[in-house]
Amino acid sequence: MSPAAIDLDDDDPVVAEYDVFITPELEEKAYLLQYLNRSKDQPYNYRKQMQPMEMRIKENAGFIEVDVPLNVHYNYNRVKGVGWGEALRKAKDDNQTAFGVASGFERVNVTRGGGAAGRPGRSPANHGGLDMEDDIDDYLRRFDDANEKGHVLNKQTLGGQILKDEPGMPKYMLGTFRGNELHLTRLDGIVQMRPQFHHIDAMAQQEIVARRRERDAADAPKASEPRAVQMQVKSADGENVEQDSTKKFLRAAHEEKWTKLRYHDEDSPEAYALYNEKLFVEDTKSAPKLRSSMNNEEYLDAISAPRIDPSDKVGKKRPLTRKQMHAADESDESDDSDEGPLDPSSDPHMMDVDQDGARTVAKGA
């Protein structure tokens, strides 16, 4: 491979320079929501008639969910939509309003008699006793009315877990431009929003509840009998510790209640007001200056491949001494002595770098 020339007059000039400012830490939390299954030309906003219906967060457990509307009149399976909508409605009647890992895989216990635990039993006419197919046929005949009354799945839930800052991991910031200024605001976390299949979980849960009610209705109540209980004590190895940590995490997620958030569309006056107020340094002239903790050589070492000294058995990175840099200069000059003095600025294969008073000539590799 021939040496790569470093052309100082290439076709990639500097076209703009920006003064960089870091905004003060926000009192509120700033999260970046990434919709991985949504193209950028189809955002969830008012202009596309896809403005989120509700947003909620479990800040301690670290989960965010967003409900976005579904168009039930275009490419929509009404039969499945009614079935899933009814499953969610009945689960809500049983005090089960959430599913999935964000709620600790919550399950509502159904007591004998048909009601949820701690609640009076419901009549079979409201749960399970009425033929599900008759319900669906009735709702399909008056679909628009059923949709308005909550019998149809007309929303999609997107959710994800907050990836927060961790030591040693990259720090993400939100950048905003104003003229020749770039203002950076630290993000508290990133959330990758994916579809949540709560309606599938609700349908499965309703099937379990229905089978349990049928079994309880067929079996007479049995008197409790004493039974032997075998105790086991497991060693605290890595697997058990991990399982215990997972159980604690799911329990905490289950116990924490959802906090509803107020959503403002990106084109709303409230959104623009917060944008101008929170994401810029107000007084740039009195802003403190950032000082680099590296000198030029340390910076080049940080972004370059390590220099290995063959005589060093340990293989540590060693910076070039002034004597080595001077010897490299003389070696390069002796190679070109037949051609006379060389002006590095006129040769595309050479580049001068001034560094702490020392002159270094780097040759393209």
Salt bridges, closest charged atoms under 4 A:
GLU25 OE2 - ARG186 NH2 3.41
GLU28 OE2 - LYS278 NZ 3.55
GLU54 OE2 - ARG56 NH1 2.89
GLU54 OE1 - LYS260 NZ 3.68
GLU65 OE1 - ARG56 NH2 2.98
GLU65 OE2 - HIS198 NE2 2.97
ASP67 OD2 - ARG56 NH1 2.85
ASP67 OD2 - LYS155 NZ 3.60
GLU86 OE2 - ARG89 NE 2.65
GLU86 OE2 - HIS151 ND1 2.64
ASP93 OD2 - ARG89 NH1 3.25
ASP94 OD1 - HIS127 NE2 3.93
ASP94 OD2 - ARG213 NH2 3.97
ASP138 OD1 - ARG141 NH2 3.69
ASP138 OD2 - ARG142 NH2 2.99
ASP144 OD1 - HIS73 NE2 3.72
ASP145 OD2 - ARG142 NH1 2.78
ASP145 OD2 - LYS149 NZ 3.39
ASP165 OD2 - ARG186 NH1 3.19
GLU181 OE1 - ARG178 NH2 3.36
GLU181 OE1 - HIS183 NE2 2.90
ASP188 OD1 - ARG186 NH2 3.20
ASP216 OD1 - ARG112 NH1 3.90
ASP244 OD2 - LYS248 NZ 3.48
GLU266 OE2 - ARG47 NH2 3.12
ASP267 OD2 - ARG47 NE 2.83
GLU277 OE2 - LYS278 NZ 3.83
GLU297 OE2 - ARG307 NH2 3.56
ASP301 OD1 - ARG307 NH1 3.03
ASP309 OD2 - ARG318 NH1 3.92
ASP312 OD2 - ARG318 NE 3.67
GLU330 OE2 - HIS326 NE2 2.81
ASP352 OD1 - ARG359 NH2 3.44
